[in-house]
Amino acid sequence: MEPPVTPGDSGRKGEPRMFVKVCGLTTEEQIDWAVELGYSAIGVMVTPKSKRYRTPEQARALADYARGRITTFVVALEAAEVAEVADAFDVVQLYQWADLPNLAFCSSTPPAPEQTSEYFFYDASAGSGIFEEFPDWVRALPGKVVLAGGLDADNVADTIARHRPYGVDVSSSVESAPGVKSRDLMRRFKAATERPEVLGVPPHPLRPCARD
């Protein structure tokens, strides 16, 4: 099994690879697939309203299983929902900003200057999986900007080429049912992020998201 390739690693042609996260994982087998296919990170949902919800015990077990193999995100609406498990994950992904050193902040509007974060996820779908064209302002944001919401194997390459993000995030389009990931669909999505028109795109400038 080849180790996962993360941003900054060189591809076969010496180009840095796109950061590609797969969210809403629910089983250890799905983590194995993500590692085998070369994804950069996985996400585990701990928001009770989510169809991909994992209990704190289940979420911690998945984080323990993935540790040292792939970057892990715990995903929720607000900080209170991750309180029991945040320490088990590498990154905390929230839709309500919180002052955390390892925060991935999700929003459909530009972050305020004081809303610093390690990653900024643009997501207008709020987990619905419905694709909407991404606004041009995301191109101007500094730091690790990740695009999410309705991306699939058919539109992700064009999206990357147009907006030049640091990374992309996928969930529902690689599922056969909510929370039931398909290895083949995961493979197709990951391959789409490595198409020639994507590999030729310069990476997003890695300037801190207003933290420094």
Backbone as a ProteinNet text record, in pm:
[ID]
protein_1_A
[PRIMARY]
MEPPVTPGDSGRKGEPRMFVKVCGLTTEEQIDWAVELGYSAIGVMVTPKSKRYRTPEQARALADYARGRITTFVVALEAAEVAEVADAFDVVQLYQWADLPNLAFCSSTPPAPEQTSEYFFYDASAGSGIFEEFPDWVRALPGKVVLAGGLDADNVADTIARHRPYGVDVSSSVESAPGVKSRDLMRRFKAATERPEVLGVPPHPLRPCARD
[TERTIARY]
84.8	0	87.9	61.2	138.8	88.4	179.4	136	56.4	-35.6	-113.6	-25.6	-62.3	10.6	-61.9	9.8	-51.6	3.3	-62.2	-16.3	130.3	203.8	345.5	429.1	372.2	441.7	443.8	541.1	550.5	477.7	406.4	344	444.9	394.9	484.7	558.1	499.7	562.1	622.3	635.9	696.6	602.2	472.6	374.3	317.5	290	225.6	84.6	43	-90.7	-192.7	-313.9	-424.8	-462.5	-494.5	-548.9	-690.8	-718.8	-850	-900.5	-1011.2	-1070.3	-1200.4	-1224.5	-1352.3	-1419.7	-1543.3	-1611.1	-1726.4	-1767.4	-1881.7	-1850.1	-1725.8	-1690.8	-1751.1	-1791.3	-1862.1	-1803.1	-1707	-1651.1	-1499.5	-1436.8	-1292.9	-1258.2	-1342.2	-1316.9	-1309.3	-1396.4	-1393.9	-1263.9	-1211.9	-1081.7	-973.5	-976.2	-879.1	-883.8	-1004	-1017.2	-954.5	-981.1	-927.1	-774.3	-715.8	-569.9	-517.7	-579	-533.9	-542.7	-645.1	-667.8	-590.4	-520	-436.3	-504.7	-618.8	-682.6	-592.4	-608.1	-526.6	-583	-716.1	-780.1	-917.9	-967.3	-1103	-1178.3	-1311.9	-1394.9	-1496.4	-1518.6	-1617.5	-1717.9	-1846.1	-1952.1	-1996.5	-2002.1	-2052.8	-2171.4	-2231	-2354.4	-2472	-2550.3	-2658.3	-2758.5	-2777.7	-2873.8	-2823.7	-2695.1	-2638.1	-2678.3	-2703.8	-2732	-2608	-2492.4	-2365.3	-2311.8	-2401.3	-2363.2	-2296.2	-2186.7	-2119.2	-2124.3	-2152.9	-2151.8	-2009.9	-1992.8	-1857.2	-1768.9	-1824.6	-1746.6	-1707.2	-1800.8	-1771	-1670.5	-1686.6	-1596.6	-1454.4	-1440.7	-1306.9	-1242.8	-1321.3	-1267.3	-1217.3	-1290.5	-1247.2	-1120	-1112.6	-991.8	-871.6	-890.6	-781.5	-735.8	-830.1	-797.2	-717.6	-749.3	-684.9	-553.8	-529	-415.6	-283.5	-206.1	-76.7	-82.3	-203.8	-219.2	-272.1	-354.7	-418.7	-467.1	-472.9	-518.9	-667.5	-705.2	-844.3	-909.7	-1033.5	-1116.8	-1239.7	-1273.5	-1403.4	-1491.8	-1613.5	-1696.7	-1827.1	-1862.5	-1985	-2027.6	-2143.9	-2192.1	-2122.7	-2107.1	-2051.1	-1958	-1877.4	-1773	-1827.4	-1944.9	-1999.5	-2019.7	-2045.8	-2072.1	-1946.2	-1829	-1704.6	-1628.6	-1684.9	-1612.5	-1558.1	-1633.8	-1592.4	-1485.1	-1466	-1378	-1272.6	-1273.4	-1182.5	-1036.8	-1001.8	-863	-815.2	-907.1	-870.2	-841.1	-874.6	-864	-757.1	-706.7	-605	-663.6	-784.5	-846.1	-993	-1040.8	-1181.8	-1247.9	-1346.6	-1415.9	-1554.7	-1578.9	-1703.7	-1766.8	-1900.9	-1974.7	-2000.8	-1971.2	-1972.5	-1830.9	-1777.7	-1637.8	-1610.8	-1494	-1447	-1296.9	-1246.4	-1104.1	-1025.5	-990.9	-916.1	-792.9	-680.3	-558.4	-565	-649.1	-658.9	-795.7	-849.5	-984.8	-987.1	-1086.6	-1127.2	-1264.2	-1271.1	-1394.8	-1470.6	-1598	-1682.5	-1781.8	-1792.6	-1887	-1913	-2023.2	-2052.3	-2026.2	-1969.6	-1933	-1787.5	-1720.3	-1580	-1564.2	-1460.7	-1439.3	-1400.7	-1444.8	-1404.6	-1256.5	-1189.2	-1045.4	-1011.6	-1100.6	-1072.2	-1103.4	-1168.3	-1205.1	-1091.1	-984.1	-867.1	-891.2	-821.8	-838.1	-722.4	-701.2	-597.3	-642.3	-770	-831.1	-957.2	-990.9	-1122.1	-1192.3	-1309	-1389.5	-1504.3	-1508.3	-1625.9	-1729.2	-1846.1	-1951.4	-2087.3	-2152.4	-2285.6	-2394.8	-2357.1	-2457.7	-2504.1	-2423.8	-2456.6	-2485.6	-2405.4	-2419.4	-2525	-2592.2	-2699.5	-2646.5	-2520.7	-2463.9	-2508	-2577.1	-2624	-2515.9	-2481.5	-2374	-2425.1	-2352.7	-2373	-2238.4	-2237	-2110.9	-2044.2	-1914.5	-1840.7	-1814.3	-1824.8	-1803.7	-1657.1	-1635.1	-1498.4	-1413.3	-1477.5	-1396.1	-1314.2	-1351.2	-1271.8	-1129.8	-1112.5	-978	-884	-939.9	-856.4	-823.6	-889	-863.9	-726.2	-650.9	-522.2	-540.2	-434.3	-434.8	-489.5	-524.9	-568.5	-719.6	-756.2	-895.9	-940.2	-1044.2	-1095.6	-1238.7	-1269.2	-1403.7	-1484.3	-1609	-1697.1	-1838.9	-1918.4	-2059	-2093.6	-2143	-2189.3	-2081.7	-1959.5	-1852.7	-1862.6	-1833	-1831.9	-1724.5	-1714	-1608.7	-1623.5	-1742.4	-1766.1	-1737.5	-1744	-1725.8	-1603.3	-1536.6	-1429.4	-1307.3	-1272.1	-1154.8	-1174.4	-1291.2	-1318.2	-1320.9	-1374.9	-1380.5	-1240.3	-1153.6	-1015.4	-945.1	-961.5	-893.5	-940	-1067	-1120.5	-1083.7	-1089.5	-1076.2	-942.7	-864.9	-731.6	-731.7	-812.9	-814.4	-693.9	-673.4	-575.3	-622.9	-756.6	-808.2	-956.8	-1007.8	-1150.7	-1197.9	-1329.8	-1390.8	-1511.1	-1531.2	-1640.5	-1707.8	-1836.6	-1907.2	-2015.6	-2130.6	-2247.4	-2227.5	-2145.7	-2131.2	-2046.7	-1985.8	-1909.7	-1979.8	-2113.6	-2192.7	-2300	-2334.9	-2450.3	-2574.8	-2555.9	-2660.8	-2591.9	-2666.7	-2600.9	-2516.3	-2387.4	-2295.9	-2237.9	-2287.7	-2239.3	-2150.5	-2021.7	-1929.2	-1909.7	-1882	-1850.9	-1703.4	-1628.6	-1486.8	-1467.2	-1550.7	-1535.6	-1562	-1666.6	-1693.9	-1583.7	-1529.4	-1415.7	-1295.5	-1272.6	-1161	-1178.5	-1300.7	-1327	-1308.1	-1353.7	-1338.6	-1191.7	-1118.7	-975.6	-902.2	-934.5	-869.6	-900.6	-1021.6	-1059.5	-977.8	-930.5	-848.1	-705.7	-672.5	-536.8	-532.6	-639.2	-640	-537.4	-488.7	-384.9	-419.6	-546.8	-582.8	-577.1	-584.1	-573.4	-427.3	-348.1	-208.1	-130	-179.5	-110.8	-146.8	-240.3	-284.4	-191.3	-135.5	-51.3	-131.6	-70	-143.5	-180.6	-284.4	-327.6	-214.6	-189.7	-83	-107.6	-8.8	-25.2	18.5	-67.5	-46	-141.2	-98.8	-186.3	-319	-424.4	-559.2	-570.3	-493.7	-500.9	-462.1	-399.3	-365.3	-235.5	-138.5	-10.3	-14.6
-120	0	124.4	217.4	339.9	438.7	516.2	615.3	725.2	789	897.2	1014.1	1082.6	1198.8	1323	1412.8	1534.1	1654.3	1770.8	1889.1	1917.6	1955.4	1980	1861.3	1739.2	1624.2	1635.1	1574.2	1582.8	1467.7	1495.9	1392.1	1334.3	1251.9	1186.5	1285.6	1403.1	1503.3	1616.3	1596.2	1697.2	1807.7	1792.1	1893.4	1862.5	1966	1941	1888.7	1796	1739.1	1825.9	1822.8	1894.1	1829.7	1912	1863.2	1815	1688.4	1630.6	1559.7	1610.3	1554.4	1483.6	1369.6	1300.4	1303.2	1353.1	1378.4	1281.6	1269.7	1185.6	1037.8	1003.1	860.9	800.1	674.2	610.3	476.6	422	290.1	289.1	190.7	173.5	137.8	61	23.5	146.9	244.2	366.8	444	441.8	503.8	433	300.3	223.8	267.3	282.8	324.4	461.9	554.5	689.7	687.4	608.6	597.7	534.3	424.2	351.9	437	521.1	601.7	733	761.7	880.5	1008.5	998.6	1119.9	1184.8	1316	1390.9	1387.5	1378.2	1387.8	1323.8	1290.3	1238.1	1324.3	1321.2	1392	1299.8	1318.7	1240.7	1338.4	1314.8	1405	1371.3	1473.2	1451.9	1542.7	1600	1676.1	1579.7	1571.8	1472.1	1479.9	1596.5	1610.1	1548.5	1520.4	1467.9	1322.9	1289.1	1150.3	1061.9	1125.9	1053.3	1063.3	1092.9	1114.6	991.9	1019.3	918.5	967.3	876.2	911	947.5	1015.5	1045.3	921	811.4	687.5	635.8	636.9	591.5	683.6	813.2	909.8	893.4	876.4	858.3	729.8	624.2	498.6	514.3	588.8	611.5	696.3	796.6	879.7	796.9	709.9	623.2	531	479.9	389.3	460.3	587.3	662.8	727.9	737.7	816.6	769.9	865.2	835.4	789.6	773.3	725.9	833.8	924	1027	1135.9	1259.4	1370.7	1356.8	1380.6	1361.5	1493.6	1512.7	1628.3	1578.8	1642.8	1619.4	1736.6	1707.5	1807.7	1826.4	1953.9	1984.7	2126.9	2163.6	2299.6	2396.6	2355.8	2446.6	2371.5	2447.3	2389	2294.9	2324.8	2240.1	2096	2077.2	1942.3	1856.4	1919.8	1843.5	1833.5	1887.3	1898.4	1765.4	1658	1527.5	1459.2	1501.6	1425.6	1508.9	1640.7	1727.4	1686.1	1639.4	1604.1	1483.3	1406.1	1285.4	1313.3	1433.9	1466	1572.3	1574.9	1672.7	1811.8	1818.4	1946.7	1944.6	2059.5	2076.5	2163.8	2108.6	2180	2222.3	2355.2	2409.7	2509.6	2518.1	2616.8	2743.3	2740.4	2860	2882.9	3001.6	3027.7	3014.5	2959.8	2951	2976.5	3027.8	3061.2	2936.2	2857.3	2733	2733.9	2682.2	2684.1	2590.5	2487.8	2389.2	2393.3	2513.9	2530.4	2527.7	2457.5	2472.3	2538.2	2663	2740.5	2729.6	2691.2	2675.2	2790.5	2850	2959.1	2980	3049.8	3088	3236.7	3302.1	3443	3460	3564.4	3582.5	3596.3	3536.1	3549.1	3691.8	3734.2	3865	3861.1	3974.3	3976.1	3902.8	3910.8	3845.3	3694.9	3646.5	3504.3	3424.5	3409.4	3337.8	3186.8	3114.8	2969.6	2906.4	2778	2704.6	2676.1	2644.4	2623.1	2707.5	2750.6	2809.7	2726	2670.8	2592.3	2679.5	2700.5	2765.5	2657.3	2668.6	2568.6	2636.3	2655.8	2715.6	2610.7	2482.7	2376.8	2333.1	2364.5	2323.9	2175	2095.9	1951	1891.6	1974.6	1922.5	1848.4	1876.7	1813.6	1877	1991.3	2059.6	2155.2	2143.5	2225.8	2363.6	2465.2	2602	2657.1	2736.8	2792.3	2873.3	2857.2	2924.1	3070.3	3161.5	3303.5	3333.3	3437.9	3472.9	3516.4	3566.4	3618	3510	3382	3278.7	3273.2	3316.6	3317.2	3412.4	3519.2	3622.4	3594.2	3495.7	3466.7	3404.1	3448.8	3386.3	3257.6	3181.3	3063.8	2939.3	2842.3	2710.9	2713.7	2753.5	2764.8	2635.2	2574.4	2446.8	2468.2	2419.2	2432.4	2306.6	2326.2	2213.8	2247.3	2142.2	2161.9	2120	1998.3	1952.5	1912.4	1900.7	1859.9	1710.7	1673.9	1533.6	1511.8	1390.5	1357.3	1432	1481.8	1549.5	1699.3	1760.3	1906	1952	1860.9	1905.2	1957.1	1896.4	1942.9	2085.1	2113.9	2249	2349.2	2306.6	2395.4	2431.2	2331.8	2357.7	2449.8	2423.3	2502.9	2649	2670.5	2806.7	2884.2	2818	2891	2871.5	2774.2	2752.5	2743.6	2657.1	2646.5	2567.6	2575.1	2486.6	2342.7	2323.1	2187.1	2181.1	2057.9	2032.7	1928	1929.9	1840.3	1772.9	1643.8	1569.5	1480.7	1454.8	1363.4	1287.7	1352.7	1279.7	1222.1	1285	1235.6	1109	1067.8	941.6	837.7	849.6	758.4	687.9	568.2	498.5	525.4	571.2	613.3	698.5	782.8	867	785.9	818	748.7	621.1	577.4	453.1	492	502.5	542.1	428.1	466.5	372.9	387.4	279.4	286.7	331	281.5	317	465.3	520.2	662.7	747.1	701	770.2	768.9	656.5	645.6	741	747.4	833.7	980.8	1020.3	1159.4	1194.1	1109.3	1136.6	1145.3	1056.1	1059.5	1189.3	1241.6	1365.6	1483.9	1478.8	1588.1	1581	1475	1456.8	1465.5	1513.8	1528.6	1632.6	1625.2	1718.4	1864.3	1903.5	2044.3	2087.8	1991.6	2022.6	2030.1	1932.5	1928.4	2047.5	2108.1	2223.5	2354.2	2352.2	2474.6	2505.7	2626.8	2661.4	2651.3	2605	2592.9	2727.8	2728.2	2849.8	2899.8	3032.6	3085.8	3051.6	2992.8	2948.9	3058.2	3156.4	3259.8	3233.4	3261.8	3233.5	3305.4	3242.4	3302.4	3405.4	3512.5	3627.1	3592.9	3474.5	3440.6	3508.9	3517.3	3577.4	3728.8
0	0	0	-93.8	-99.6	5.4	65.4	163.8	96.7	169.6	110.9	72.9	-35.2	-81	-34.8	27.9	79.7	5.6	16.7	-54.4	-23.9	-127.9	-110.9	-152.9	-150.8	-203.5	-354.9	-417.2	-561.3	-625.6	-732.1	-811.9	-908.5	-1000.2	-1093.9	-1181.9	-1205.5	-1291.1	-1209.9	-1080.8	-997	-953.8	-982.1	-943.7	-805.3	-724.2	-595.9	-617.5	-532.9	-544	-471.8	-522.8	-461.2	-327.3	-227.4	-101.5	-129.7	-100.1	-129.2	-3.4	50.4	171.1	136.7	199.5	186.1	322.2	325.3	451.7	473	599.4	633.3	637.3	669.6	679.8	806	795.5	906.7	948.5	871.9	903.7	885.7	946.8	929.1	785.7	719.8	581.2	491.7	515.8	436.7	458.4	579.9	606.4	526.7	525.3	445.7	299.9	246.1	106.1	84.4	174.9	160.9	158.7	245.6	250.4	122.1	82.3	-36.8	-163.3	-170.6	-290.5	-290.4	-182.1	-177.9	-136.9	-67.9	-15.4	89.2	103.7	199.4	339.9	351.3	481.9	478	596.9	612.4	712.4	704.3	799.4	863.3	992.9	1068.2	1128.4	1102.8	1147.2	1289.8	1375.2	1510.4	1541.4	1436.3	1452.2	1451.2	1557.9	1564.4	1449.8	1390.8	1281.6	1151.5	1143.4	1019	995.6	869.6	832.9	847	861.5	875.1	1018.4	1110.8	1250.7	1311.7	1382.3	1465.6	1610.3	1701.5	1842.9	1884.7	1997.9	2042.6	2052	2099.6	2110.2	1972.4	1878.2	1742.9	1674.2	1694	1631.6	1683.6	1814.1	1871.6	1819.5	1806.4	1755.5	1611.5	1529.7	1392	1388.5	1474.3	1480.2	1522.2	1620.6	1665.4	1552.5	1475.6	1366	1256.4	1233	1125	1165.4	1294.6	1342.6	1282.8	1232.4	1174.4	1030.3	976.8	839.5	746.6	800.8	720.8	816.3	769.4	851.8	880.8	1006.8	1048.2	1086.6	1040.5	1073.7	1148.2	1258	1321.8	1281.3	1234.5	1168.7	1246	1271.1	1344.4	1313.6	1366.2	1347.4	1441.2	1568.8	1668.5	1762.7	1836.4	1919.2	2026.1	2080.5	2187	2140.7	2012.1	1961	1950.4	1950.8	1938.8	2070.4	2177.4	2303.9	2353.6	2334.4	2387.3	2304.7	2179.9	2090.4	2019.9	2038.3	1963.3	1981.3	2100.9	2128.4	2048.7	1992.2	1918	1771.1	1723.6	1582	1556.9	1433.4	1395.8	1376.9	1320.5	1285.5	1328.1	1376.6	1413.6	1307.1	1237.8	1130.2	1178.1	1179.2	1233.3	1138.2	1144.1	1066.7	1147.4	1275.4	1358.1	1408.5	1383	1415.4	1564.6	1596.5	1734.7	1734.1	1840.5	1850	1886.7	1785.8	1804.1	1715.2	1762.2	1680.6	1561	1568.3	1459.5	1393.1	1377.6	1324.6	1172.5	1117.1	977.5	981.5	939.1	947.4	816.1	824.2	705.8	697.4	578.7	560.9	412.4	383.5	245.7	223.7	324.5	313.5	356.6	311.9	349.3	500.5	556.7	700.9	737.8	854.9	905.9	943.8	949.4	981.6	1111	1209.6	1337.5	1335.7	1230.8	1222.9	1158.2	1233.4	1182.9	1188.9	1103.4	1099.6	1025.2	1050.6	978.3	834.9	819.2	687.7	679	557.2	532.7	427.1	462.9	370.5	319.3	188.8	131.9	104.4	167	149.9	161.4	47.1	46.4	54.8	45.6	40.4	178.4	283	420.3	429	356.5	363.7	273.4	190.9	105.1	-16.9	-53.3	-172.2	-302.2	-295.3	-415.2	-465.2	-591.3	-647.2	-684.6	-643.2	-688.2	-730	-834.6	-881.6	-769.9	-757.2	-649.9	-686.6	-589.5	-619.2	-647.6	-723.3	-762.2	-644	-535.9	-425.2	-356.3	-373.1	-307.2	-362.5	-486.6	-546.3	-473.5	-418.4	-356.1	-210	-150.7	-9.6	7.9	108.1	135.9	215.9	226.9	313.8	247.5	330.9	284.1	258.3	139	100.3	33.4	88.6	39	-9.2	-129.1	-185.1	-159.1	-118.1	-85.1	-128.8	-150.6	-183.3	-323.9	-339.9	-470	-567.6	-523.4	-613.9	-643.7	-769.1	-808.1	-913.1	-962.6	-1058.1	-1189.8	-1218.6	-1345.2	-1340.6	-1222.2	-1217.8	-1139.4	-1069.5	-980.6	-1057.4	-1169.9	-1243.6	-1294.8	-1351.9	-1399.8	-1285.4	-1170.8	-1054.4	-1006.7	-1001.1	-958.4	-1056.9	-1185.9	-1287.6	-1284.4	-1253	-1252.8	-1127.5	-1011.1	-885	-813.5	-853.4	-797.8	-644.7	-586.4	-440.2	-389.3	-261.1	-196.4	-202.1	-189	-188.2	-215.7	-217.9	-239.6	-139.6	-115.4	-17.2	-82.3	-55.2	-117.8	-14	-33.6	54.7	-19.2	-43.5	-94.2	-233.5	-317.5	-454.2	-462.9	-350.9	-350.7	-263.5	-255.3	-173.2	-256.4	-214.7	-269.9	-186.2	-63.5	28.7	135.1	208.3	309	407.1	412.5	502.1	445.6	329.8	267.1	149.5	174.2	69.9	-30.6	-155.3	-262.9	-297.7	-288.6	-321.8	-466	-556.7	-697	-719.6	-654.6	-669	-604.5	-492.5	-431.3	-525.6	-590.8	-684.7	-802	-855.2	-970.1	-933.7	-815.7	-774	-756.7	-687.9	-666.5	-799.4	-892.2	-1023.1	-1096.5	-1079.8	-1147.3	-1097.8	-973.9	-920.6	-973.2	-1045.2	-1097.5	-1249.9	-1312.1	-1457.3	-1500.2	-1625	-1670.3	-1650.1	-1673.6	-1658.4	-1512.3	-1419.2	-1276.6	-1234.8	-1276.8	-1236.4	-1290.1	-1398.2	-1455.1	-1388.8	-1294	-1226.3	-1110.2	-1102.1	-986.8	-858.6	-750.1	-623.8	-567	-482.9	-415	-326.4	-323.3	-237.9	-91.4	-27.2	111.1	207.8	221.5	321	436.9	560.1	674.7	664.4	716.1	713.8	825	815.3	906.7	1049.4	1073	1209.8	1253.4	1164	1202.2	1194.6
[MASK]
++++++++++++++++++++++++++++++++++++++++++++++++++++++++++++++++++++++++++++++++++++++++++++++++++++++++++++++++++++++++++++++++++++++++++++++++++++++++++++++++++++++++++++++++++++++++++++++++++++++++++++++++++++

